[in-house]
Amino acid sequence: MRHFLVLFSALLLVALLAGCSVEPDVALAERSVRVVATTGMIADAAARVGGERATVTALMGPGIDPHLYQASEGDVSRLRNADITFYNGLHLEAQMARVFEHMNESDLDLVAVAVAGDIDPALLLTPPEFSGAYDPHVWFDVSLWMQVVEKIRDTYIQVDPGSAAIYEANAAAYLDELAALHAYVLEQAARVPAEQRVLVTAHDAFNYFGRAYGFEVRGLQGISTASEASTADVQQLATFIAGRRIPAIFVETSVPQRNVEAVRAAVQAQGFDTVIGGQLYSDAMGDPGTPEGTYVGMVRHNIDTIVSALLQGQ
């Protein structure tokens, strides 16, 4: 029944897209490229590459969980009037996946691009609980996110070839910044002794981070927050934390804090005290206008928070 409702909602949204009014079009050279992005991370990359040529709108703001997000009526006009819609793909936007598929299959001249769609499958993680699908949280490995930036650049050039030089220059500058960011995360991670690099979070979103930067990663919930953690899950994770004497665990801005607090209480009941080491940004960035409201600032905040908390437990 749930699958039917999701499919019905997708078909309904595509029908609405076909029927809603569209802004009177003007030649692209005389206006900015209208872009809609699903997550804040994608919107930030689209804005950096698009520069003055693009007007970028993010559907999902701070604290919004993309695994559970469903398109609103207001999203309909945004999607219908967009020159480009960027979404993550790899089933991150689970409730909207069929919407984007039908957009590309329709004759509405809508451009919907899965920014992670061209990453080499050999570089993607395939968690067993995801039934053969890939882990969508690719932004936690900055080197993989650089490939996403390249995909965004290429899409802009395809849609607006007259401004190709702008997109090339903006992307090159941003990619240099991301290369420096990747090096910074590696440097900070190396401050923590290898045997102490254990990251415990609310849901299993940080596996690309763990692989890239040398952390063992455990999450209370699975890859998607649509799955609920059971009492057995809490007890099992608490036993792991107490047995390994992990000094800090972390909450996430887009997942209820009570889940991690339950784990901490279960650890204390086993005779060990772990602290909540801070709040990490996982599936959503921080507020606009703050450092954490950008991808670079979000990544720096995360690694600084993790390293500080784990080192304090030495």
N, C-alpha and C positions, 0 to 999 in steps of 0.2 A: 504493500500500500504506500509506504514512504517513497519508494522508487517511482511509483506512478505519479504521486503528487509532485515530486521534483520535476519529472518530465513534463507534466501538465503545465507547471509554472513556467518552464522554459519555453514551451510552445506558445503560451499565452503572452509572454513578454515579447517574443519575436513578432507575434501578430500585432501587438501594440506598437512595436517599433515601425512596422510597415504602415500603420495607420495614423501615427501622430504627425503633427505639423513639423516642418523643417524650416530653419531659418533661411531666408532668401540667400542664395549662394552668390559669392563674389569670387572673382578669379583669385586663385591661391596666392599669386604673386602680390596681390593688393591687400592681403590680410595675413594674420598669423595662422599657423596650423593648429586646428582644434584637436586636443589630445585628451582622452580619458584613460586613466590608469586605475587598476583595482587597488593595489596596496600603496602605502606611503613610500616604500623602498623603490618601487617601480616608477612612481610619480617623480621622486627626487631625481632618479637617473634620467627620466624623460625631460625634465626641466633643465638639467645640466647640459644635456646634449642639444636640446632644442634651442636653448638660449632665448634670444629676443624674437626668434621666428616662431615660437610655440607658446600656446596658452594651455597649461596642463591642469586638469582637475582630477583629484583622487577620490574614488568612491568610498574608500575605507579609511577613516581617520584614526587618531591615537586610541589605543585600547580596543580596537575592533578585531575580532577573531575572523580571519578570512575563511576558515574551515566551515563556519556556521553562517556566513553572511548570505542574505537573500536580497536580490535587487528590489529597490523601492520604486514607487511611481516616479519619483524625481529622477531616478537613474535612467528611466526610459528616454526622456528628452535629451539627456546628456549623451547617451550612447548613440541615439539617432542623429545627433548633430555633429558627432565627432568625425574628423577626418581619419583618425587612427585610434583604436582601442588597444592598449597594451595590458595583457594579463599574464600571470606567472605561468599557468599551465601545470602539468604534472599533478593534476587533481587538487591543487591547493584551494582553489575557489570551488569547492565541491558542489555547492548548491547552484553555481552559475555556469558550470562547465558546458552543459547542453545549450545554454544561451549563446555562448561564443561559437560553438559548433554550428548552430543554426544560423547565426549571423553570417558566417563564412559560406554556408551552403545556400543562403538566400540570394535573390536577385536585387537586393537593396543597395548594392555598391558600398557595403560596410566593410572596413578593413579591421579585422581583429587578429592580433598577433600574440602568440604565446612566446614570451621573451626567453623562456628556458627551453624552448622547443628544439633548438639546434645544438644544445650541449651534447657532446659525444656520450652516448649511453654508457660507455666503459667508465666514464667519470662519475656516473650517478649511482647512488646507493639504492639497494633493493631490499628493504626490510621484509622479513618473512611474513609479518602480520599484515602487510599491504597487498597481499595476493598478487604478486608479480608486478605491481606498479612501483614507480620510483618515488623516493623521498623528495618532496617538493621544496625543502628548505635550503635551496642552493645559495642564498645570499649570505649564509654564515661562513662560507669559504670565499674570501674576497677574490681569490684568483678565478673562481667560477663566475662570480658576479661581473667580472671584467668581460667575460664572454657575453653576458646579458647586455652590457653597455654597447658592445659591438653590434649586437642584433638590433638594438634600438637605433643606433646610428644608421645602419643599412636600411632600416624601414623608412626613416625620415628621407633618406636620399631617394628611395624608390618613389615615395609619394610626392616629394618636393625637390626634384633634381636641380632646379635652378639655384637652390641654396646649399648645394652639396659641400661647397668649401667651408661654409659656416659650421655645418654638422661635423665635418672632418676635424676642424680645428678644435671645436668644443669637446668632442669625444677624446681627442689626443690629450688635451689638458687634463680631462677628468681621469683618463686611464693612468696618466702619470701619478695623479693624486692617489688613486687606488693602489697602485704598485707600492707607493710609500706606506700606505695604510697596512697592506699585507705584511710588509717588513716590520712595521711597528708591532703588530699583533704577535708575530713570531718572536720578536725580541722580548716582549712582556711575558709571554707564556714561558719562555726559557728561564725566567726568574724563579719559577716554582719548580722544586725538585720533581723529576719525572714520576716518582712513585706517589707523589701527592697531587698530581693533576687529575683529580676526579671531580667531575661537574654533575651535580644532582639538581634537576629542575622540575618544574611542574608538568611539562609534557616533553615527549621525545623529539624535540625540534633541533637539537644541537649536534647531530651526528656528523654533519659536514664540518662543523667547527672542530669537533673532536679529532676527526681524521686529518684535517689540515694543520692543526696546531698542537697535536700530541696530548689530547685529553681523553680519558675514559669517561663516557657519558652515560648517565642513567636518568630516565624520566618517569614520573609517576604514571601519567597517561601515555597513550601510544602516540604515533605520528600525528594522527588527527585528534583534535579535542572533542570530536563527536562521540568518541568512546569514553565511557565513564570508568573511573578508577574504583575498584572494589575494596572492601576491607582487607581482603587477602593481599591485594596489590600494595596497600599501605604497610601492612605488617612485613611483607617480603622486602620492600625497599628499606624499611626501618632496620631490619636485621642486617642488611647489607651495610648501611651507614654505621651502625654500632660496631659491627665486626671489623670494618675497615677504619673505624675511628676518624671519620670524615668531619672536619671541624665546621664546615659551613655548607648550607644548601640555599637554593635561590628561588625566589618567586618571579613570576613573569607579569608584565603589564596587561597582557590580553587573556590571562587565565586567572580564575578566582584564587585569592591567596589562601583561603581556608584549606585547600587541598594540601599545600605544603605545610601549613601549620599542623594539620592532622599527622603528617609524617613526623614532624619534630616531636610532637607529644608522644608518639609511639616509640621514638628513639629514646626519649627520656624515661619511658616506662621500662626500657631494657637496661637502664643504668648508665647511659651515656648522654651527654648534652651537646648537641650540635646547634649552631646558631643560624638564623636566617641572615645570610651574608649580604643581602641587598636585592634590588629589583632589576631584572634584566629585560631588555626589549627583545622580543622574539618574533611574533607575527605582525607586529605593528611598531612604528617608531614613536618618538615623543611628540610633544606639542609643537606646532609650527612656531618658528621664531626662537626656539631653544636649540642648543647644540645637538641634543638627542633627536630633534626633529629633522635631522638630515641622516643619510645613510652613514657617512663618515663619522659623524658625532655619535650615532647609535652604536657602531662597532667599537669605537674607542671607549665609550662608557661601559660597554659589556666587559671588554677584556680588563679594563682598569678595576672594575668592581669585583670580578672573579679573582684576579691575582691578589688584590688587597685582602679579601676575605680569607683566602686559602693560606696566605703568608702569615696572617695574624694568628692562625691556628697552629703555627709551628712551635 
